[in-house]
């Protein structure tokens, strides 16, 4: 019996997930360009990894940051008083 290809949802296939990931990244890049008042150009995104400097700044804005510890942080490893 032949397989009915109408039952397959494109977003559930591997190619569908990869394309939706690309669209999610480009949508985030569009928001970044809109907030930073930069020119949006989808060609700045490159699958090979050679990104435009503006797109690299977008990727760097998405990475996790270290928490702010104040002006004079104390690194005492959990001890209350120095000995």
Beta strands, then each sheet from edge to edge (+ up, - down):
end
